Amino acid sequence: MVSGAIVGILAGCGSAPKYDPVDQSSSLPAQVSKSARSVDWAESGLPALAQGKSRWIAVPWTQLPGFGRDTLHEAWNAWLRSCERPAAAFVALCPEVRRLSIGSADEQLKWMTSRLQPYRVEALVDEGPGLLTGYFEPMFEASRLPTPGFSAALYQTPVGLTQRKPWYSRQEIDTLPAAQAALRGREIAFLADPVDALILQIQGSGRLRVTEPDGQVRLLRVAYAGSNEQPYKSVGRWLLEQGAVRDASWPGIRAWIAQNPQRVQELLWSNPRMVFFREEALSDLDAGFGPRGAQGVALTPGRSIAVDPSSIPYGTPVWLASNGPVVNLQRLVQAQDTGSAIVGAVRADYFTGWGAQAGELAGRLKQPLQMWVLWPRSP
């Protein structure tokens, strides 16, 4: 999946996961056994591990902010998804993860402290503070056929498109007859607002409530299928560089658009990259999860993150802590996705879900981050 943040990439969505403030205490709850605590402190002297651009420092569980206060059964849904395509290091643990899906919080917590070792993630070279952004799955009304109210097309990949070779830019697609001819008949559906189409392309996937020619309405997903291989340019940064806005979140960009409707085309053309999609059916089961991330498994709102895979392998459970003006998060998540702007050791994009509320959260989320990978203990 393509993920991102507005300035640098875009961020985004959620089916209203709960973001309750949590206790800042680093002490473990009483239900964690004393033996687990003693093992923690003994193993905190383990040698550091090098992983791509990151260095992992073994620490005791007591250093994880809020550990033991998370709602683990919510996190387990994402872990079960990771076990559909587990990283090699976690293959042996996945049968136990599946059995514990019906276990109590106490059983899950004790299992984690006995089978996993937390490592604090640090950069090998100074990258500045860790950063958490958000991304989401947009959801829009659409029409299968163009109408006066729905004219912004979402396209399948053009026939003959060669990946890794630049194709027509966004402006050329809108203005050149040759580009338009190449896309004729490749329309999947039409949105009412070209800015919504841009948001969907930046996020890389989305949900559509499509009105068919016979009047029936279907819920479907459009997923990333390719691009025109033009460079991605952030529309938020374009506005900042012109001094047009100080708030480059999507709410801030929307406010600027409302005041400058005559410049919308200019805004759109500032990003030459165009994304093409494939249509996917959305069953009742699929509707409860997000699109498939780079790991190849469906994302879970509030429990999946996009990471730099050179620093954190896909399928790794991660303890995430981020306290800022938007949310306070101390919780177990799974590294299941990546994005072109997700670069660095302590860097994550938090999948918030789908719909307007998730988009609002994701569009504003940009705050400090700490991360700990939870890695299997040696036998």
Number of C-alpha atoms within 10 A of each C-alpha: 21 23 31 30 29 26 22 16 23 28 34 34 30 28 22 17 15 11 12 10 11 16 13 14 13 14 15 18 15 8 12 18 14 10 10 18 16 11 15 21 15 12 15 17 12 13 10 15 13 15 18 16 18 21 19 22 19 24 21 21 26 18 17 25 23 22 24 24 15 16 11 18 16 16 21 21 16 26 27 18 20 26 18 15 16 21 16 10 14 18 13 12 15 19 12 12 19 15 10 17 18 12 13 12 18 14 13 20 20 16 16 19 21 17 15 17 23 29 26 22 26 24 21 16 11 9 13 9 14 19 19 26 29 32 35 36 32 26 21 19 17 28 24 20 17 16 12 6 12 18 17 21 22 24 22 23 21 19 9 7 15 14 11 11 10 14 18 18 20 19 18 15 19 13 11 12 11 11 18 14 12 15 17 10 11 17 19 19 24 25 24 19 16 18 17 15 22 19 20 25 24 24 27 26 29 24 25 23 17 23 18 14 10 7 10 9 16 14 19 18 26 26 24 24 16 19 24 23 19 18 13 16 17 24 24 25 19 17 19 15 11 8 9 14 17 12 16 23 23 24 15 15 19 13 13 18 15 10 9 10 10 10 11 14 13 11 18 19 16 18 19 19 24 24 26 22 24 16 18 13 12 17 11 9 7 12 15 14 18 26 27 17 22 19 23 18 22 21 30 29 28 27 26 31 30 33 29 25 23 14 23 25 20 25 28 21 27 24 23 25 21 21 17 13 11 14 17 17 22 26 23 25 27 29 30 32 30 23 24 13 21 24 18 25 28 27 27 29 31 31 31 31 32 26 20 19 18 26 28 21 25 32 26 25 25 23 18 17 19 22 22 25 25 22 18 17 13 7 4
